[in-house]
Structure formats: structure tokens, C-alpha cells
Amino acid sequence: MSIAELFDSEFKHRVKGRFSAVVRVLYADGEFDPDEKKFLDKLAIKLDISEEEYKEILKNPLKYPLNPPYLYVERLESLYNISRVVHHDHHLGDKQETLLRKFAIALGFTTANVNYIVNKALALVDKKVDLDTFISEMQNMNR
């Protein structure tokens, strides 16, 4: 196996792990509602997850290891990425905040601040800020 193939393989494995983490978060209450299922369908396509892999992950999301972000900046990067996906998926409507709250809590943000964090994240994504601006604004939102 070449270095490029190894890199591609590891990258694909990480993508599956992150997708399975999304599945776990959405399935935490025991089922997907129709909007969450549509969101997963679209996310799988964006992440280039095959139909077979998709079915396998839905069947057993625990198969893939979680690689949760440890550093605060990594959590903000993850929040930025998932905020962009959730915000872009306009069919979620009012549920985008609820969905993003679940992800923010899963990323390790406190429940006491999660509403403020989600509102700020969605406002920044709505303005189409880049990652660096998002991180800076989120780190300095209390100043």
C-alpha cells in the first residue's frame, strides 16, 4: 500500500467515524425524526459515504471509534463545520437550532452556554465568515 493510499484510507476511516458520531447524537433519543433522517442522507452524500457504508453505520454506529476534539480550538472547528452543514440545509427550518444544540453539547460545550453558543455560531455562519474569523469571534464573544 502506497503512502497516498494509506492517507486516503485513514482519512476515509476518520470521516466514517465522524459520521457515526453524528448518527449517535441524533439517535440518542432512540429514533430519527424525518428531518434528521433527511439531514443524514444529505450529509452522507456530502461526505462521500457509500450506500453500503451508510446502512452499516446506521445499523451499528458504535463500530467506528470516536475521535472527539480535545482542544477548544478543535471543538470550535468542528462546531464551525457542523454549523455550516446544518445552516446550509434549509429544510430543517427551526430544527436547525435544536440539532446544532445536540451537536454542541456532544462536542463538550456546556449546557449553560449552549443556546448562546449556537445562536452566535449560526449568526456567524449566516454572515459566511471564514474559519479563522469564526474561531476569533467565538473565542472573544464575551468581551
C-alpha positions in Angstrom: 0.0 0.0 0.0 1.4 3.4 -1.0 1.6 6.4 1.3 -1.2 8.1 -0.7 -3.5 5.0 -0.4 -2.7 4.8 3.4 -3.5 8.5 3.8 -6.8 8.2 1.8 -7.7 5.1 3.8 -7.1 6.8 7.1 -9.0 9.9 6.0 -11.9 7.8 4.9 -11.9 6.0 8.2 -12.0 9.3 10.1 -14.9 10.6 8.0 -16.8 7.4 8.8 -16.0 7.9 12.5 -17.3 11.4 12.5 -20.4 10.4 10.5 -21.1 7.7 13.0 -20.7 10.2 15.8 -23.4 12.4 14.1 -25.6 9.3 13.9 -25.1 8.6 17.6 -26.0 12.1 18.6 -29.2 12.1 16.5 -30.1 8.6 17.7 -29.6 9.5 21.4 -33.3 9.8 21.9 -33.9 6.3 20.4 -35.0 7.3 16.9 -34.6 9.7 14.0 -37.3 12.1 13.1 -37.9 12.5 9.3 -35.9 15.8 9.2 -33.0 14.2 11.0 -33.1 11.3 8.5 -33.1 13.7 5.6 -30.2 15.5 7.1 -28.2 12.3 7.5 -29.0 11.3 3.9 -27.6 14.6 2.6 -24.6 14.5 4.9 -23.7 11.0 3.8 -23.7 12.2 0.2 -21.5 15.3 1.1 -19.1 13.0 2.9 -18.9 10.5 0.1 -20.2 7.7 2.2 -21.5 4.8 0.0 -24.9 3.4 0.4 -23.4 0.2 1.9 -21.3 2.1 4.4 -24.3 4.3 5.2 -26.5 1.3 6.0 -23.7 -0.3 8.0 -23.2 2.9 10.1 -26.9 3.3 10.8 -27.1 -0.4 11.8 -24.1 -0.2 14.1 -22.7 3.4 14.7 -20.5 2.1 17.6 -18.3 0.2 15.1 -16.3 3.3 14.4 -14.2 4.9 17.2 -14.9 8.4 18.3 -12.2 10.9 17.9 -13.6 13.8 19.9 -11.8 17.1 19.6 -9.8 17.6 22.7 -8.6 21.2 22.3 -11.0 24.1 22.5 -9.9 25.3 19.0 -10.6 21.9 17.6 -14.1 21.9 19.1 -14.7 25.3 17.6 -13.5 24.0 14.2 -15.9 21.1 14.5 -18.7 23.5 15.5 -18.0 25.7 12.5 -18.1 22.7 10.1 -21.3 21.3 11.5 -22.9 24.7 11.8 -22.2 25.3 8.1 -23.8 21.9 7.2 -26.8 22.5 9.4 -27.3 26.1 8.2 -26.9 25.1 4.6 -29.6 22.5 4.9 -32.5 25.0 4.9 -35.3 22.3 5.0 -34.5 21.9 8.8 -36.1 25.3 9.5 -36.5 25.9 13.2 -35.0 22.5 13.9 -31.5 23.7 12.9 -31.0 25.2 16.3 -32.2 22.1 18.1 -30.0 19.9 16.0 -27.0 22.2 16.5 -27.6 22.3 20.3 -27.3 18.5 20.3 -24.0 18.6 18.4 -22.6 21.5 20.6 -23.3 19.5 23.7 -21.8 16.4 22.2 -18.7 18.5 21.3 -18.3 19.4 25.0 -19.8 22.8 25.2 -21.7 23.3 28.5 -25.5 23.2 28.6 -25.5 26.5 30.5 -24.0 28.3 27.5 -25.1 26.2 24.6 -28.0 28.4 23.5 -25.7 31.5 23.3 -23.0 29.5 21.5 -25.5 28.1 19.0 -27.0 31.5 18.3 -23.6 33.1 17.8 -22.4 30.2 15.6 -25.5 30.4 13.4 -25.2 34.2 13.1 -21.6 33.9 12.1 -22.3 31.2 9.5 -25.2 33.2 8.2 -22.6 36.0 7.5 -20.5 33.5 5.7 -17.4 34.1 7.8 -14.3 32.0 7.2 -13.0 29.6 9.8 -10.4 32.0 11.3 -13.0 34.7 11.8 -15.4 32.2 13.3 -12.8 31.0 15.8 -11.8 34.5 16.7 -15.4 35.7 17.2 -16.3 32.7 19.2 -13.3 33.0 21.5 -13.9 36.6 22.1 -17.7 36.7 22.3 -17.8 37.6 25.9 -15.5 40.6 25.7 
